[in-house]
Amino acid sequence: MLNMFFDDFAVGQVFETKVATVSSADILAFANAFDPNPFHLDKAAARCHGFPDIIAPGMHTLSLSLKLFFDLNLWDEAVLPSPGMENVRWHRPVLPDTTMFVRATVSQMLPSRSKPDWGIIKVHQETLDRSSGALLLTVDALHRLKRR
C-alpha cells in the first residue's frame, strides 16, 4: 500500500497494473450472473456474430479493469465514495485467454470548493491486451480522495 492522498498525485502521473487472464469459465460465470446474451455464453452464437469464440461482457471487462487498478493499493486510507465514470468505451472484444493490464494516467486534479479536505482526481484508464498491445477499453474514472 502506498497510502497516497489527493495531494500526492500530479497530472501526467502514470501507473501500470499487474496482468490478469480472462478464462472461458470467468466469462461464462460473469455472463450467466449478469449478462446472459448468447454471444457471451455460446461459441456457435458468438461465431454467428463474427467472433471466433465467446466474448466477455463489456461490464466484465470494465469491472476487471477497475479491480486491476484498485489492486495497486494506492490509497486505502484516503479513498471516499466515487462520483462516477465518464467516457466508457469498449474498443475490442475480450476473448477467452486474453491477458490484460491497465495503464492509468492522472489527467485532472479537482480540489473541492465546498469541502477543502477532499479532492477528485480524474484517471484515464487504458486496458490493453498484453500480447498484442491492442486497446480493449478506455474509461475516465473519477476518484474522490481525502487531502493531507
VENNOR-V801687 format. One record per backbone hydrogen bond with DSSP energy under -0.5 kcal/mol. NH is the residue of the N-H (numbers start at 1). CO is the residue of the C=O. If there is no record, write none. Layout:
BEGIN
nh->{NH & NH}
co->{CO & CO}
END
This chain:
BEGIN
nh->{2 & 3 & 4 & 6 & 8 & 9 & 12 & 13 & 15 & 17 & 20 & 22 & 23 & 27 & 28 & 29 & 30 & 31 & 32 & 33 & 34 & 35 & 35 & 37 & 40 & 41 & 41 & 42 & 46 & 47 & 48 & 49 & 49 & 50 & 51 & 55 & 56 & 60 & 61 & 62 & 63 & 64 & 65 & 66 & 67 & 68 & 69 & 70 & 71 & 72 & 73 & 78 & 79 & 80 & 84 & 86 & 89 & 91 & 91 & 92 & 95 & 96 & 97 & 98 & 98 & 100 & 100 & 101 & 103 & 104 & 104 & 105 & 106 & 107 & 107 & 108 & 110 & 111 & 112 & 118 & 119 & 120 & 121 & 122 & 123 & 123 & 124 & 124 & 125 & 125 & 126 & 127 & 127 & 128 & 128 & 129 & 130 & 130 & 133 & 136 & 136 & 137 & 138 & 139 & 140 & 141 & 141 & 142 & 143 & 143 & 145 & 146 & 147}
co->{73 & 73 & 74 & 146 & 5 & 6 & 106 & 10 & 104 & 102 & 100 & 98 & 21 & 23 & 24 & 25 & 26 & 27 & 28 & 29 & 30 & 30 & 31 & 35 & 37 & 37 & 38 & 38 & 42 & 43 & 44 & 45 & 46 & 47 & 46 & 39 & 94 & 57 & 57 & 58 & 59 & 60 & 61 & 62 & 63 & 64 & 65 & 66 & 67 & 69 & 70 & 75 & 75 & 144 & 142 & 140 & 138 & 89 & 136 & 136 & 93 & 54 & 22 & 22 & 95 & 20 & 98 & 128 & 126 & 15 & 102 & 124 & 13 & 105 & 122 & 122 & 120 & 109 & 118 & 115 & 145 & 110 & 143 & 108 & 121 & 141 & 105 & 122 & 123 & 139 & 103 & 125 & 137 & 101 & 126 & 134 & 99 & 128 & 129 & 127 & 134 & 127 & 89 & 125 & 86 & 123 & 139 & 84 & 121 & 141 & 119 & 78 & 117}
END
